[in-house]
Amino acid sequence: MRRMLAAAVRETVAFAPDVVVHHPLILSAPMAADALGVPRVLAEFSPVATASEGFPAAGGPTATYDLGRWNRSTYAVPRAAARVFAADVVRAAAQLPRGRRPASRTPSRATLMAVSPQLLPRPHDWSPRVHLTGSWHDDGLADAVDPAVADFVHDGGHLVASFGSMAVGGAEARARAVVGAARAHGLRVLLLTGWGGLALPDDLRGSDVLAVRAAPFPAVLPGAAVVIHHGGAGTSHAVARAGVPAVVVPVTADQPFWGTQLHRRGIAAAPIPVRRLTTAALVTAVADALTRGGRAAEVGRAMRREDGLAAALDVLGLL
């Protein structure tokens, strides 16, 4: 965090931008924009900084519970967490043109919420300055798929499993649960091992299992029967946009929030916390997810009509 906060200031000053678009975690971005005298825009991929009574803050301890009018108070948790890095922000200010942060802070001109309204309908209490753009995606990645992967998914009806960067313990146990559940339902399984979230044991290898470090979602999700994933914002949107039902196994951060949202929207089974993941639990959850294919396809069609990047650029063009 310390290196990132300093680098954000250094690179922003060196680039001299017309506008600063930043994630809420880039705590040093506001002072960089103020020091350069340019507007800034907040970009969120999960609701963390933009409070609402409609749902709790993603990533907080109550992210899976609807607390009604108390939902807004949960956004104090990420704000409090940000204060842990206050000294690092002050240290990063040394790289500003005058070597110190401006005396006043200018509010952001707008917020780009890179979230699909199909997964999170716009709440009534967001300001007009908050733009629910739809997800940001790049379908061109589908052209960069390995031939072996393309052959494996060519006929569809497969299960895809990905835990992205969630390289916490138990990678082989997770893969064992995934393969066991897939075989129980007669599904071939593509394991995307990522940064170590999944590791295929030798005794599970077979023609019905392919394990690769990574593959572009636009190439392997269409035609899949179900996806098992950790529930990150990007993965959740990619799977939903492909029109494929899911089983979410959240690990941390905003993942429990998205697991709950996907289930509420009818396109995923009830989430299974990673500490409760077993083959038996996955067998039941996959059976549930397979019944949700129609609803998932409906949501996917609606999401594919969205152009979140164009909507975001339209907002920036009006600054």
N, C-alpha and C positions, 0 to 999 in steps of 0.2 A: 504493500500500500504506500509506504513512504517513497519508494522509487517511482511508482506510478504517478503519485500526486505531483512530484517534482518534474517528471517527464512531461506531464500534461501541460504544465506552465511553460517549460522550456520550448517544446515543439510548437505550442500555440503562438508564443511570441515570435519565434523564428519564421513561422508561416505567414503571420499578419493577415488573418482571415477577415472576410466581410461579416461573418456571423459565426458564433460558436454553438455547435449542437453537441450536447453532452448528456451522458448517463448520470443518474443521481449519485452513483458512487464516485464520480470524478469531482470530489469536493473542492478541488482547487480551480475548476473551470470558471465558476462565477467571477472570481477575482481577476483571472486572466482576461476575461471579456471586458470587465469594468476598466482595467488598466489600459486596454487597447481602445476603449471607447466604442465597442461594437456590441450589437444586440446578442443575446443568447437565447437558445431554445432548449428545453429539457426533452430528452427522449427516453421513454420508459417502455420496457418490454413486459413488465408486470406492474400492477398498481402498488407502488411502495411510497412514493413521495406525494402523490395526488390523492388526498383523502376523500372518502365517501362514506355515507351511511349505508350504501347498498351492499358493501362487502368489507371484510376486514383487510388489513394490509397483508399483501403476499409476503411470505417469509417470516412473519411474526409467529408467536406461540399460539395464536388463536386463528391461524390462517384457514383452518378447515371448518370454522364455526361461524354461523350467522348470528351476530350479537345485536341485530337491530340497530336502534339509535346509538348503541355503544360502539358500533363498528368504527366510527370516526376516531375514537380515542386510541384504537390500536396502532394508528400511524405514528403515535409518539414513540413507539419502540424503535423503528429504524432511525428516527431523528436522534434519539438518545444514543444509539450505537454510533452514529456519525460523529458525535462529540468526542469519542475516544481518539479520533485522529486530528483533533484541533491543533495540537502542537506541530504535527506534520504539515498541516496546511500553512501555518505560520512560517515554518522552515522553507516550504516551497516558494513562499512569497519573495524570498531573496533573489529569485530569478526574474522577477518582474522588472520592467524598465527603470523604476525608481527604487527598486530594492525593498519595497514594502507594499502591503495590500492597501487599496484605496480606502478612504475613510468611510464611504457609504457603499451599500450594495444595491445594485439595480435589479429589480425582479425580472424573471424570464418573460420574454414577449409571448411565448406560447409553449404548450406541452404537446409533443407528438406521442400519443399512446399507440405503439405499434402492436395492437391487439385487434383481433377480429371481433366484431359485435356478435358473431355467431357463437363465440365462446364466452364472451363477457358483454352482455348488453349494456349500453351506456346508461349510467345511473342519472337520476333526475337532478342531482346536486352538483354535478361538475360545471365549472365555469365554461362559458363559450370559448375561452382561450385554450381549452383542452380539446384536442382533435383526436378522435378515435379513428385512426387511419385505416385499420386493417393490417394484416401481417405484412412484413417485408420479406420477399423471397426472390430466388434466382433460378428459374426453370432451366437455364442454360447448363446447369451442372449435370443434367441427365446425360449429356453427351460424353462425360468423362468416366464411364463405368468400365471396369475390368471385364474382358470377354467371358471369363469363367463365372463371374457374378451374373452377367447378363444371361448366360445360358441357364443358370440355376433358377432364376426368377422368371424365365421366359413364359412358362405355362401358367403362372399365377398360383393361387391357392396355398401360398407358403406363409410361414410365420417369420416375422422379423423381430429380433431382440437387440436393443441398444441401451447402454447405460452411459453413453457419452464419456464425460470426464470424471465420472464418479468411481474413482479407483480406490475405494475403501475396501476393507478386508472381505474375504469370502467370494472371490471372483469365480473359483471353480464350483463352489456350492450353488451360486446363482445360475451358472451355465447348466449344472446338473438338473436344477429345478425346471429351467426353461425347456431343455431337450426332453425331459420326462413328460412335461405337460404337452409339448407338441406331439410327441409320439402317441400319447394317450388319445389324441384327437386325429391321428393319422395325417399330421401336417409335416411337411419338410420345414427345416428351420435354418434361417440365415442369421448367424451370430456376428454382430458388429462389435468387436472386442474393445474398440476405442482406446482410451488411456489405461486400460486394465480393469475395467468394470466387469468383464466376462473373460473367462479362460476355459477352453474346452479340454476336459480330461481325456486322456488317451482311450480309455475304455468306452467312451461315448461316440467315437468317430464312426462314420458310416456314410453311405451315399446320400442319405437324407439330411445330412448336416454339412453346412459350409461355414467355416469361421474365417473372417477376414478382418483386418484392423478397421477399415472404413470403406464406405461406399456412399455415393450421393443419394440422398433420400428420393429426389425426383425420379431416379432410375429404378429403385428397388421397392418403393411403397405401392405404386399402382399395381393392382392385381393381388396384393397381399390379402390374406384372410383376416389377420389380426397382427397387432404390433404390441410387444411388451417393452416398455421404456420407463425412464426415471421421472418423466414429467417436467423437464425443463421447458421454459416458455417457447424456445425455438422448435424443439422436438414436438411438443404438444401441438403447435400450429401446423408443422409440416405433416404430421400424421393425420390431423383432422382435415387439412386441406386436400389430402390424397383420398379422403372418403373412406378411411379404414378404421374399424373399431379397435379399441385399445384396452390393455391392462396396464395401469400405472403403478410402479413400485417406487414411491418417492423416497429420497435419501435425505435431502436437506433443502435449505433456502426456500424458494418459491414453489418447489415441487409438490408439497402436500396441497397447496392452494390450487394448482392446475389439475392435480389428480381429482380433487373434489369437484372442480368446475366441469371437467369433462364428463364425470359421472352424472352430475346434475343436468347436463345438456343431453344426456341419453346416448352418448357415443363411446362410453367406456364403462367397464365393470367398476365396482367399488374398489378404490385403491387399496393396495396391500403394502403397509409400511415395510421397509427393507428388512427390519429385524424379525418380521413375522413371515418372511418368504419361505415357503416350502413347496415341494412338488404337488402335494395334495391341494394346497391353497391355490396354486396356479392352475391346476386342472379344473377346479370349480370356476375360477375367474375367467379362464379362456372360454369355457362353455357359455358363461354369461355374455362375454363380449361377442361371441359369434352370433348371438341372437340380435345384436344391435347393428348389423350390417346395413339395413335399410335406412335407419336414422343417420348413420355415419355417412352414407352415400349422399343423402339429402343435404347435410351440413357441408360436405365437401364441395358439392356443386355450387352452393351459395358462396363459399369462401373463394372458389376459383374465379368468381365474377368480381371479386374485390381487387383493387390495385393500390395496395398500401403505399408503395413507393411514390407513385404518381400523386396520391393525396398528400403525402408529406412534402413533396417538392412544391406542390401548389401553395401550401402554407408558407414555406420559406420564401417563395416568390413574392408574397404579399407583405413581407416585413419592411 
